[in-house]
């Protein structure tokens, strides 16, 4: 997850097309949400 989030941010940083920036924003947000969900699952698993 972290790698895909990193690369999406890199691509967003070097891209200048407005249409792609909007799509990249959506993908970055989804990637961050998935990272939070998986992190939450890992934390709960470690507590048990």
Secondary structure, 3 states (H helix, E strand, C coil): CHHHHHHHHHHHHHCCCHHHHHHHHHHHHHHHHHHHHHHHHHHHHHHC
